[in-house]
C-alpha cells in the first residue's frame, strides 16, 4: 500500500537514515583530538543536514490517507525475500523528525563538555541517529531487526566510554537486558516469515490470518523485547543505572528516542499482527502500566540523585504510553503517541538541565544544591518550565498526552482512569520536590555561590526545547492531525478478529 507520495523524486527516507551515518563516518575520519573545533563543526553540520532532510517528509506528507508514504523498495537478500523496504505513516513520521531534532540538540550539548575522544563521541551519536530513524521507517521485518539491534552498539559505547564511575557495569546491563529480549523477537519474525509463505513484509504480516495460540506466543515473544526497551515494570531496572552513568547526551537520547523504539514496536507489530492476543492480554498490559505509573512514581519521590529521579519518572511517564495503547480507543492511542513525542522533549530537557548543574558542580545529589535561583536565574526559569511540564501542567506538552490518555482510560473504565489521574499528583510531587530543594531558598554553600548562569550556547539549547514544549502544549493540533487517520486505521484493524 503506497500513496502517490511514493513517487517522490528523492529517496528522502534513505537520506534521513544515511546522511547522519555518513556524517558520523566523516567525523570519525577527519576529526582529531588536537583539532576539536573542526570535529565539532563537522558534527553540527552533519546533525543539521540530518534534520533538514527530514523536513520534506513533513511538508510533503498527505495526512488524509493511512497508506504508507515515501515508499522505497529494493531487493536486499533475495534468497530469503528480504527487501530494503521503507515507508512512513502518520504514526512514524513524528519519531523521524524527533530523532533528527534531538540529535542536533545533543551535538550542541556536548560542545564544550566532551574533551576526550571528541570525534568518536560525536560520530557515535550521528550514527545512532541514522540507525534509530531506520527502526521507525523499516517496512521489512529483517531490516527492522537489523536497525533495532544495531542501535545497541553506539549507545553501549556512549555509556561505556564517556559514562560515570560504574559505566562498564551499566553498559553491560543495558546491553544484556535489551539483547536477551530481542532474541525472542527474532524467533517470532522467523515464524511469521514461514507462516506468510516466505515474506518479511511487515504490511503483509498485518494481513496474515493467525490462530489464537500462535498470536499469544507471538505477542509474548514481541513483548519480551519491547517491554524491556520501553521499559515496563518489572524489566525497568537497567534504565536508572544506564541514565546515572551515561553522559548527558546519552541520557537525552536514551530518554527522548530509544525508549520510544519499544513503544513503537507495539504499534507496528504487536497490535496489528496479533489483535486477538492484544485484546486477551490487555488487562495484564493495563495492570503493568498502572504499576509503572503509580509504584515507580513513588520510587521516584525518594531518590536523592537528580538523574535517578528523572530516570524513574521516565518509566512512570512511559506507563501512560502503554496504558493508552491497550484501552483501544482514539483518545487513548492518540494521547499515547502525543505523550511519546512530549516525553522526548520534556525528559530530554530535564536531563539537559541536570547536565548544566553537573558541569558546574560535578554532583547530582539534590542535597548538595539549594538556592540556585539566586545565582542562575535564567537557568532556573527553564528548569521551572520543564519541571512543570514533567508534572503535566496545562499549556505544556506534558499535559496534552497524559490528559488525553486519562480521557481515553475513563471512556474504557472509570476506575482505571481514576488511578491514572492520581498518578499526575505523584508526577507533580517528585518534580516539584526536586525543584524546590535544588532551586529555591537561600544559597546552600560556597560551591553553589560560585556557579555561573547559562552561556549563550546553553541558552540556545534550552530555548529550543522550551519552544517545543510550549508549542506542543498550546497548539497540539498539527501533531494530532497528522496521526489521526493512521490511528483510526490501526484501531479499525485491531478491532477485527483474525480467528
C-alpha positions as semicolon CSV with decimal commas, in nm:
position;residue;x (nm);y (nm);z (nm)
1;X;0,000;0,000;0,000
2;X;0,151;0,328;-0,101
3;X;0,008;0,668;-0,179
4;X;0,111;0,898;-0,461
5;X;0,380;1,037;-0,235
6;X;0,576;0,719;-0,306
7;X;0,667;0,869;-0,642
8;X;0,865;1,146;-0,470
9;X;1,170;1,244;-0,671
10;X;1,432;1,193;-0,398
11;X;1,470;0,894;-0,163
12;X;1,403;1,108;0,144
13;X;1,385;0,817;0,388
14;X;1,720;0,679;0,273
15;X;1,866;1,028;0,312
16;X;1,713;1,057;0,662
17;X;1,890;0,732;0,758
18;X;2,224;0,770;0,584
19;X;2,302;1,144;0,596
20;X;2,374;1,128;0,972
21;X;2,550;0,791;0,939
22;X;2,780;0,918;0,659
23;X;2,834;1,242;0,857
24;X;2,936;1,028;1,155
25;X;3,186;0,835;0,943
26;X;3,331;1,163;0,807
27;X;3,368;1,295;1,164
28;X;3,548;0,972;1,258
29;X;3,786;1,000;0,961
30;X;3,860;1,373;0,974
31;X;3,812;1,456;1,340
32;X;4,123;1,474;1,559
33;X;4,167;1,539;1,931
34;X;4,423;1,812;1,858
35;X;4,161;1,990;1,643
36;X;3,837;1,952;1,842
37;X;3,690;2,269;1,690
38;X;3,683;2,119;1,340
39;X;3,534;1,796;1,478
40;X;3,252;1,982;1,650
41;X;3,170;2,193;1,345
42;X;3,161;1,883;1,123
43;X;2,934;1,706;1,373
44;X;2,699;2,004;1,397
45;X;2,685;2,037;1,017
46;X;2,608;1,663;0,990
47;X;2,332;1,676;1,251
48;X;2,172;1,986;1,096
49;X;2,187;1,824;0,750
50;X;2,027;1,512;0,900
51;X;1,745;1,727;1,039
52;X;1,694;1,924;0,716
53;X;1,645;1,610;0,504
54;X;1,357;1,504;0,732
55;X;1,161;1,829;0,678
56;X;1,034;1,735;0,327
57;X;0,876;1,428;0,490
58;X;0,650;1,663;0,687
59;X;0,592;1,924;0,415
60;X;0,507;1,658;0,157
61;X;0,306;1,432;0,386
62;X;-0,057;1,364;0,298
63;X;-0,242;1,335;0,630
64;X;-0,568;1,234;0,459
65;X;-0,451;0,875;0,399
66;X;-0,337;0,594;0,627
67;X;-0,129;0,439;0,349
68;X;0,249;0,427;0,369
69;X;0,416;0,724;0,202
70;X;0,763;0,797;0,058
71;X;0,789;0,421;0,000
72;X;1,121;0,277;-0,121
73;X;1,168;-0,091;-0,200
74;X;1,477;-0,269;-0,334
75;X;1,569;-0,640;-0,309
76;X;1,837;-0,697;-0,045
77;X;1,878;-1,070;0,034
78;X;1,684;-1,241;-0,244
79;X;1,731;-1,594;-0,105
80;X;1,509;-1,512;0,196
81;X;1,297;-1,244;0,025
82;X;1,449;-0,972;0,244
83;X;1,396;-0,624;0,098
84;X;1,530;-0,279;0,170
85;X;1,172;-0,158;0,221
86;X;1,100;0,182;0,378
87;X;0,790;0,395;0,433
88;X;0,620;0,622;0,688
89;X;0,266;0,685;0,801
90;X;0,110;0,935;1,039
91;X;0,240;0,741;1,339
92;X;0,605;0,703;1,243
93;X;0,669;1,044;1,084
94;X;0,690;1,226;1,417
95;X;0,956;0,994;1,554
96;X;1,177;1,052;1,250
97;X;1,154;1,428;1,300
98;X;1,203;1,398;1,678
99;X;1,514;1,181;1,634
100;X;1,675;1,426;1,392
101;X;1,589;1,727;1,612
102;X;1,723;1,571;1,932
103;X;2,049;1,478;1,754
104;X;2,116;1,848;1,683
105;X;2,046;1,928;2,049
106;X;2,281;1,654;2,171
107;X;2,568;1,769;1,949
108;X;2,527;2,123;2,085
109;X;2,502;1,992;2,443
110;X;2,836;1,809;2,415
111;X;3,012;2,106;2,253
112;X;3,232;2,211;2,546
113;X;3,166;1,931;2,793
114;X;3,329;1,646;2,598
115;X;3,706;1,699;2,577
116;X;3,839;1,346;2,520
117;X;3,775;1,140;2,206
118;X;3,551;1,417;2,072
119;X;3,533;1,270;1,720
120;X;3,429;0,925;1,844
121;X;3,167;1,078;2,077
122;X;3,006;1,290;1,807
123;X;3,026;1,010;1,549
124;X;2,854;0,766;1,786
125;X;2,553;0,998;1,819
126;X;2,530;1,070;1,446
127;X;2,545;0,701;1,354
128;X;2,296;0,618;1,631
129;X;2,060;0,883;1,493
130;X;2,056;0,722;1,148
131;X;2,003;0,374;1,293
132;X;1,709;0,491;1,507
133;X;1,546;0,657;1,205
134;X;1,589;0,321;1,029
135;X;1,386;0,150;1,302
136;X;1,096;0,393;1,257
137;X;1,081;0,368;0,876
138;X;1,160;-0,003;0,813
139;X;0,875;-0,197;0,648
140;X;1,071;-0,521;0,625
141;X;1,091;-0,737;0,939
142;X;1,456;-0,833;0,897
143;X;1,557;-0,474;0,813
144;X;1,372;-0,356;1,125
145;X;1,555;-0,618;1,334
146;X;1,897;-0,516;1,197
147;X;1,837;-0,148;1,278
148;X;1,673;-0,233;1,614
149;X;1,977;-0,435;1,729
150;X;2,236;-0,206;1,572
151;X;2,121;0,085;1,790
152;X;2,261;-0,102;2,091
153;X;2,621;-0,069;1,973
154;X;2,664;0,313;1,968
155;X;2,469;0,352;2,295
156;X;2,677;0,077;2,458
157;X;2,992;0,270;2,361
158;X;2,849;0,606;2,469
159;X;2,772;0,473;2,819
160;X;3,083;0,253;2,846
161;X;3,341;0,508;2,726
162;X;3,211;0,852;2,834
163;X;2,999;0,745;3,132
164;X;3,047;0,771;3,508
165;X;3,247;0,556;3,754
166;X;3,024;0,245;3,712
167;X;2,985;0,293;3,336
168;X;3,104;-0,057;3,238
169;X;2,852;-0,226;3,469
170;X;2,569;-0,001;3,342
171;X;2,666;-0,055;2,977
172;X;2,675;-0,436;3,016
173;X;2,342;-0,437;3,199
174;X;2,183;-0,220;2,929
175;X;2,321;-0,440;2,651
176;X;2,232;-0,776;2,805
177;X;1,877;-0,679;2,907
178;X;1,789;-0,546;2,564
179;X;1,967;-0,820;2,368
180;X;1,806;-1,106;2,563
181;X;1,455;-0,980;2,489
182;X;1,532;-0,923;2,123
183;X;1,631;-1,284;2,057
184;X;1,270;-1,396;2,115
185;X;1,159;-1,131;1,867
186;X;1,381;-1,289;1,603
187;X;1,211;-1,625;1,668
188;X;0,870;-1,458;1,622
189;X;0,986;-1,294;1,297
190;X;1,110;-1,626;1,158
191;X;0,774;-1,785;1,245
192;X;0,590;-1,502;1,068
193;X;0,820;-1,536;0,766
194;X;0,732;-1,905;0,747
195;X;0,358;-1,851;0,807
196;X;0,340;-1,584;0,534
197;X;0,496;-1,812;0,274
198;X;0,843;-1,663;0,291
199;X;0,789;-1,287;0,327
200;X;0,939;-1,034;0,568
201;X;0,696;-0,763;0,453
202;X;0,553;-0,610;0,774
203;X;0,236;-0,492;0,597
204;X;0,178;-0,848;0,469
205;X;0,221;-0,974;0,827
206;X;-0,057;-0,734;0,932
207;X;-0,299;-0,917;0,700
208;X;-0,183;-1,267;0,798
209;X;-0,456;-1,495;0,939
210;X;-0,326;-1,648;1,262
211;X;-0,491;-1,884;1,510
212;X;-0,529;-1,779;1,872
213;X;-0,237;-1,981;2,017
214;X;0,025;-1,854;1,765
215;X;-0,100;-1,498;1,829
216;X;-0,044;-1,540;2,204
217;X;0,308;-1,676;2,155
218;X;0,395;-1,402;1,904
219;X;0,260;-1,131;2,135
220;X;0,465;-1,262;2,431
221;X;0,780;-1,302;2,218
222;X;0,749;-0,943;2,095
223;X;0,663;-0,824;2,445
224;X;0,998;-0,962;2,569
225;X;1,186;-0,712;2,350
226;X;0,951;-0,416;2,352
227;X;0,876;-0,422;2,728
228;X;1,249;-0,411;2,809
229;X;1,303;-0,123;2,569
230;X;1,010;0,091;2,694
231;X;1,092;-0,012;2,978
232;X;0,787;-0,156;3,152
233;X;0,777;-0,275;3,512
234;X;0,938;-0,513;3,621
235;X;1,208;-0,516;3,349
236;X;1,294;-0,149;3,403
237;X;1,589;-0,188;3,639
238;X;1,856;-0,133;3,372
239;X;1,730;0,218;3,298
240;X;1,823;0,409;3,618
241;X;2,174;0,257;3,610
242;X;2,216;0,347;3,243
243;X;2,093;0,703;3,297
244;X;2,304;0,769;3,604
245;X;2,625;0,652;3,435
246;X;2,560;0,787;3,083
247;X;2,695;1,130;2,981
248;X;2,427;1,399;2,948
249;X;2,389;1,345;2,572
250;X;2,349;0,971;2,626
251;X;2,074;1,026;2,881
252;X;1,892;1,268;2,650
253;X;1,891;1,026;2,353
254;X;1,808;0,729;2,574
255;X;1,504;0,902;2,724
256;X;1,392;1,101;2,421
257;X;1,428;0,837;2,148
258;X;1,548;0,491;2,249
259;X;1,262;0,423;2,491
260;X;1,025;0,501;2,202
261;X;1,167;0,216;1,991
262;X;0,994;-0,038;2,216
263;X;0,667;0,156;2,233
264;X;0,670;0,196;1,854
265;X;0,717;-0,181;1,824
266;X;0,379;-0,236;1,992
267;X;0,212;-0,013;1,732
268;X;0,384;-0,159;1,429
269;X;0,391;-0,529;1,531
270;X;0,207;-0,646;1,844
271;X;-0,130;-0,476;1,792
272;X;-0,182;-0,525;1,415
273;X;-0,024;-0,875;1,388
274;X;-0,185;-1,027;1,698
275;X;-0,510;-0,830;1,756
276;X;-0,693;-1,113;1,937
277;X;-0,398;-1,172;2,169
278;X;-0,373;-0,796;2,226
279;X;-0,735;-0,785;2,343
280;X;-0,698;-1,101;2,554
281;X;-0,383;-0,974;2,730
282;X;-0,497;-0,612;2,755
283;X;-0,585;-0,649;3,125
284;X;-0,230;-0,766;3,201
285;X;-0,079;-0,478;3,000
286;X;-0,304;-0,221;3,171
287;X;-0,211;-0,362;3,514
288;X;0,163;-0,346;3,434
289;X;0,118;0,010;3,304
290;X;-0,064;0,126;3,618
291;X;0,202;-0,033;3,839
292;X;0,467;0,160;3,642
293;X;0,271;0,485;3,670
294;X;0,195;0,459;4,044
295;X;0,465;0,241;4,205
296;X;0,755;0,383;4,004
297;X;0,620;0,732;4,075
298;X;0,651;0,655;4,447
299;X;1,004;0,521;4,392
300;X;1,097;0,847;4,216
301;X;0,989;1,058;4,516
302;X;1,251;0,904;4,749
303;X;1,553;0,944;4,515
304;X;1,840;1,169;4,624
305;X;2,013;1,165;4,283
306;X;1,853;1,401;4,029
307;X;1,929;1,178;3,731
308;X;1,786;0,873;3,905
309;X;1,470;1,066;3,991
310;X;1,415;1,174;3,629
311;X;1,503;0,821;3,508
312;X;1,230;0,671;3,729
313;X;0,991;0,944;3,617
314;X;1,059;0,830;3,257
315;X;0,940;0,480;3,348
316;X;0,625;0,630;3,503
317;X;0,555;0,854;3,202
318;X;0,605;0,565;2,959
319;X;0,346;0,375;3,167
320;X;0,090;0,625;3,033
321;X;0,200;0,532;2,682
322;X;0,144;0,157;2,719
323;X;-0,182;0,226;2,905
324;X;-0,305;0,432;2,610
325;X;-0,219;0,154;2,364
326;X;-0,428;-0,113;2,535
327;X;-0,754;0,071;2,603
328;X;-0,830;0,056;2,228
329;X;-0,991;0,395;2,169
330;X;-0,887;0,702;1,971
331;X;-0,822;0,925;2,272
332;X;-0,605;0,661;2,438
333;X;-0,395;0,582;2,133
334;X;-0,353;0,941;2,011
335;X;-0,277;1,053;2,367
336;X;-0,014;0,779;2,399
337;X;0,162;0,887;2,077
338;X;0,147;1,255;2,180
339;X;0,288;1,152;2,519
340;X;0,577;0,973;2,344
341;X;0,667;1,287;2,148
342;X;0,619;1,514;2,451
343;X;0,827;1,285;2,670
344;X;1,105;1,319;2,413
345;X;1,107;1,695;2,464
346;X;1,041;1,709;2,838
347;X;1,264;1,429;2,967
348;X;1,538;1,535;2,724
349;X;1,514;1,889;2,861
350;X;1,521;1,765;3,224
351;X;1,841;1,569;3,161
352;X;1,992;1,873;2,988
353;X;1,912;2,083;3,297
354;X;2,075;1,827;3,525
355;X;2,374;1,823;3,287
356;X;2,411;2,201;3,320
357;X;2,420;2,171;3,700
358;X;2,659;1,874;3,689
359;X;2,902;2,058;3,458
360;X;2,937;2,328;3,723
361;X;2,928;2,127;4,049
362;X;3,016;1,769;3,943
363;X;2,749;1,627;4,168
364;X;2,392;1,513;4,106
365;X;2,290;1,483;4,471
366;X;1,988;1,702;4,548
367;X;2,122;1,777;4,898
368;X;2,436;1,940;4,753
369;X;2,226;2,216;4,598
370;X;1,990;2,484;4,723
371;X;1,920;2,845;4,628
372;X;2,043;2,805;4,271
373;X;1,790;3,071;4,159
374;X;1,998;3,335;4,339
375;X;2,298;3,277;4,112
376;X;2,142;3,123;3,797
377;X;1,805;3,298;3,741
378;X;1,793;3,232;3,364
379;X;1,866;2,865;3,416
380;X;1,601;2,828;3,688
381;X;1,340;2,988;3,458
382;X;1,387;2,699;3,216
383;X;1,420;2,445;3,499
384;X;1,083;2,553;3,641
385;X;0,916;2,531;3,298
386;X;1,047;2,180;3,229
387;X;0,966;2,059;3,582
388;X;0,611;2,189;3,540
389;X;0,587;2,012;3,204
390;X;0,712;1,695;3,372
391;X;0,428;1,740;3,623
392;X;0,170;1,770;3,343
393;X;0,094;2,142;3,377
394;X;-0,169;2,267;3,128
395;X;-0,024;2,464;2,831
396;X;0,284;2,239;2,831
397;X;0,326;1,932;2,613
398;X;0,331;1,709;2,924
399;X;-0,035;1,787;2,990
400;X;-0,171;1,713;2,641
401;X;-0,065;1,348;2,620
402;X;-0,141;1,249;2,979
403;X;-0,478;1,425;2,987
404;X;-0,585;1,261;2,658
405;X;-0,478;0,916;2,780
406;X;-0,674;0,972;3,103
407;X;-0,980;1,075;2,899
408;X;-0,946;0,756;2,694
409;X;-0,900;0,550;3,011
410;X;-1,218;0,697;3,164
411;X;-1,409;0,600;2,848
412;X;-1,270;0,248;2,882
413;X;-1,317;0,210;3,259
414;X;-1,374;0,488;3,512
415;X;-1,158;0,330;3,784
416;X;-0,862;0,279;3,553
417;X;-0,895;0,644;3,451
418;X;-0,907;0,750;3,817
419;X;-0,593;0,554;3,905
420;X;-0,410;0,705;3,607
421;X;-0,525;1,055;3,708
422;X;-0,397;1,005;4,064
423;X;-0,054;0,943;3,915
424;X;-0,043;1,305;3,796
425;X;-0,027;1,403;4,164
426;X;0,278;1,181;4,204
427;X;0,435;1,341;3,898
428;X;0,388;1,685;4,048
429;X;0,521;1,562;4,383
430;X;0,860;1,434;4,271
431;X;0,918;1,706;4,009
432;X;0,833;1,999;4,237
433;X;1,001;1,842;4,541
434;X;1,328;1,824;4,348
435;X;1,280;2,175;4,206
436;X;1,215;2,324;4,550
437;X;1,525;2,171;4,708
438;X;1,761;2,247;4,420
439;X;1,649;2,591;4,304
440;X;1,485;2,782;4,588
441;X;1,567;2,905;4,938
442;X;1,893;3,065;5,048
443;X;2,222;2,978;4,875
444;X;2,321;2,645;5,031
445;X;2,702;2,666;5,019
446;X;3,003;2,834;4,857
447;X;3,002;2,587;4,567
448;X;2,651;2,699;4,470
449;X;2,752;3,064;4,520
450;X;3,033;3,022;4,266
451;X;2,805;2,886;3,990
452;X;2,757;3,090;3,672
453;X;2,437;3,129;3,472
454;X;2,371;2,983;3,127
455;X;2,615;3,051;2,845
456;X;2,482;3,161;2,505
457;X;2,505;2,802;2,372
458;X;2,323;2,658;2,674
459;X;2,055;2,928;2,647
460;X;2,001;2,838;2,279
461;X;1,959;2,467;2,365
462;X;1,716;2,537;2,649
463;X;1,528;2,787;2,435
464;X;1,476;2,538;2,152
465;X;1,346;2,275;2,394
466;X;1,121;2,531;2,567
467;X;0,969;2,637;2,232
468;X;0,895;2,271;2,150
469;X;0,736;2,205;2,492
470;X;0,519;2,519;2,484
471;X;0,419;2,497;2,117
472;X;0,303;2,138;2,158
473;X;0,124;2,224;2,482
474;X;-0,058;2,531;2,349
475;X;-0,132;2,407;1,995
476;X;-0,118;2,027;1,964
477;X;-0,347;2,021;1,656
478;X;-0,067;1,988;1,395
479;X;0,061;1,680;1,576
480;X;-0,276;1,508;1,617
481;X;-0,398;1,598;1,265
482;X;-0,107;1,417;1,100
483;X;-0,153;1,099;1,305
484;X;-0,534;1,088;1,327
485;X;-0,615;0,890;1,009
486;X;-0,334;0,638;1,075
487;X;-0,452;0,592;1,435
488;X;-0,812;0,534;1,323
489;X;-0,694;0,281;1,063
490;X;-0,488;0,094;1,325
491;X;-0,782;0,082;1,570
492;X;-1,010;-0,042;1,291
493;X;-0,757;-0,314;1,205
494;X;-0,717;-0,423;1,568
495;X;-1,096;-0,438;1,618
496;X;-1,133;-0,715;1,354
497;X;-1,064;-1,068;1,477
498;X;-0,827;-1,289;1,278
499;X;-0,984;-1,607;1,414
